[in-house]
């Protein structure tokens, strides 16, 4: 790997893509060499730095991977992710998949592509979120056999523009809890006369408000006391910085599927 890591950004014109470009341009160890958007994007041909509001960086937005970069970061849509996935796999370019809302079939495509190139896929690029996931797993293991039983609810808040609910991060928290505590039922919101809460379920509640960049609260409810693990994002830069950390980690890795826990040494 060269002294300066070259990166491509898929979804360069989006809110997250712009912040990845801006933070990468400010990092002396990185160079934004390529930027991608869909073939129908009005941003094609524009400089990614100008889209990010930092001036030209020399990377014009294109719809295809035409030159080699050390690693690509994908903050786009599920459809955009599948397009860049195929191109990176065919060229052996490592890919950080930060796009959420993938279907199970699309996630299988990611796993298949990991056989030919290094891929890091995570529901959140945030350092704080990934540490919270570890804490939640620890709490779940400690509370699994509590004598009075434990009710687990997951509350998440995001901006009004987010298209998937609950968030991929909330679902991952639920997967972690169920993996260590054994809940088999996942309920999304409640309405009407639902009866007493069963022991084997996890409840999810999604709020969409203003420009909230992301909050997650995992509630462990016991009789007589409550434990909450909460993580709140104040800026999209936390996710962009995490994606760059993932890119630096992934660039030298062999083909395979990696996680943020791998990149952060958790």
Phi, psi and omega in degrees: 000137180291166179299326178253125181276126179266134182234154170244148182237116176267129188086033186298337181271354180280173182300315180285320180301320179297319180289326175297315179299314183296315181289324178294320180295333181274354182263118183295342180269001182234154174219125177281107185259337183212153178217142185227148173215174179292162182297340181264002185290137176287352181272356181303133180090349179273155179283131183298327179293321178294322177298326181277355178080022182242007183089171186296139175242358178086012178245108180273137182294128178231170179258352181227155175279108183250346177223154184283138172233165181288329182196149177244139174251126182252110171235079186227235177236164177307320179292318178295325178296317181296324179294310182290331179300312181298317183292319179291320180297319182290337182255358180069033180263125177302144185226127172266114180265102179254358178288137179252173178085014179291142175285168178299321178295318179295323177295326176294323177297321178298315180298322179294318180295331181293350176283341182245344177208163180284130179227133173246119180239131181210146177288342178210140177268357185288133175299313182297319180296317182291326173292321178299324178298321178294318179297320179296318177298317179297317180295318180299317179296320182291330185261356187309315186253027180300138189298325183266359181086156182228129176261130182245125177233143181238121181247128178229146179232133176217172182293162185295343184273348183293133189263340181251146178210140351293169182296157176300327179293318178299317179296323178294318176302317179296320178297320179296313181299311181297326180295328182257339183249340173093008179298137183252345185247133180238119186247136182249096182075167179219147179205143177081196182274091187270349182080181181296148181289125177287156184286334191263027181237157171240130180260138179242140180223120184249124176251140177235105188221130171048231183246028182302122184277350175143123174223141177223132176232122178255117185256124173254106184261117177250169173282115178099346179198162182222139174243131178234136171248116185237140177222132185229130177266134177259342184209146175296342181298334179296323179285321179295317179296321178296321178296323177291323175299317178297319181296317179297321179292317190283333190305330183253008185273153176285163177308141181157170180256122184243166180233171176292331176299322176296311184295327183264356180068034182270000000 
